[in-house]
Amino acid sequence: AQSVTQPDIHITVSEGASLELRCNYSYGATPYLFWYVQSPGQGLQLLLKYFSGDTLVQGIKGFEAEFKRSQSSFNLRKPSVHWSDAAEYFCAVAAARAGSYQLTFGKGTKLSVIP
Amino acid sequence: DVKVTQSSRYLVKRTGEKVFLECVQDMDHENMFWYRQDPGLGLRLIYFSYDVKMKEKGDIPEGYSVSREKKERFSLILESASTNQTSMYLCASSLRQGLKDEQYFGPGTRLTVT
């Protein structure tokens, strides 16, 4: 069965600093990977996704992620964090199930930003 | 823009009550999903539906049922609410059954069972 691990429960960074959120996945076939963000009191919004091709994918709000098959990782990065990036971030892997598919989410990483 | 709406943002119910959570999407999506979100546990799939009147169990279906009578509407039912069902419930939809299809999420319903 597929699984996603986000090793960091909570990360605090200063505004303007760089950011890397870690994600490791376990899936037997070619993974389809996603990063979602959840701002306080809101639903989840897709930041970016990886299906194939270039292993560095660009997303919205200045985020990017790099797929590394050898490390089973899909880490999210941003070169300079803004206070509005404070939110919870979820990594997910898609897998086929019962004629359809489902997303399996990691437990999330909460990001706090110090002004 | 795709819009997924949920009938309530906050809901307080008593133990033993029957609870309905409603979700509506306006983009003719085939798939709809119900998740619950708990601190430290992330999102866990309760049920999903890939067509009208079709449903599949997710990872934690116990204590829940669902109904999809119309394509745009997907209801989550707690037959007899219990305190351990206090949680944030998120609905999502996606266009087709492909692995690549993005899921669009509603704002969530925070349910408290007392």
Contacts between the chains, C-beta under 8 A, distances in Angstrom:
chain1	res1	chain2	res2	distance
A	9	B	40	7.3
A	32	B	99	4.7
A	32	B	100	5.9
A	34	B	102	7.6
A	36	B	105	7.8
A	41	B	107	7.6
A	42	B	107	6.0
A	42	B	108	7.7
A	43	B	4	7.3
A	43	B	90	6.1
A	43	B	105	3.7
A	43	B	106	5.2
A	43	B	107	4.7
A	43	B	108	5.6
A	44	B	43	7.8
A	44	B	90	7.0
A	44	B	92	7.7
A	44	B	103	7.9
A	44	B	105	4.3
A	45	B	105	7.4
A	46	B	102	5.3
A	46	B	103	7.8
A	46	B	104	8.0
A	49	B	100	7.5
A	49	B	102	6.8
A	51	B	99	8.0
A	51	B	100	5.4
A	90	B	42	6.4
A	90	B	43	6.8
A	94	B	99	4.5
A	94	B	100	7.5
A	95	B	99	7.5
A	96	B	99	6.5
A	97	B	56	7.4
A	98	B	56	4.6
A	99	B	50	6.8
A	99	B	56	7.9
A	99	B	97	7.3
A	100	B	31	6.4
A	100	B	48	6.7
A	100	B	50	4.3
A	100	B	56	6.7
A	100	B	97	4.8
A	101	B	97	6.4
A	101	B	98	7.2
A	101	B	99	5.0
A	101	B	101	8.0
A	102	B	33	7.6
A	102	B	45	5.6
A	102	B	48	6.4
A	102	B	58	6.8
A	103	B	43	8.0
A	103	B	45	7.5
A	103	B	103	6.2
A	104	B	45	8.0
A	105	B	42	4.6
A	105	B	43	4.3
A	105	B	44	7.8
A	106	B	42	5.8
A	107	B	40	6.2
A	107	B	41	6.1
A	107	B	42	3.9
A	108	B	42	5.1
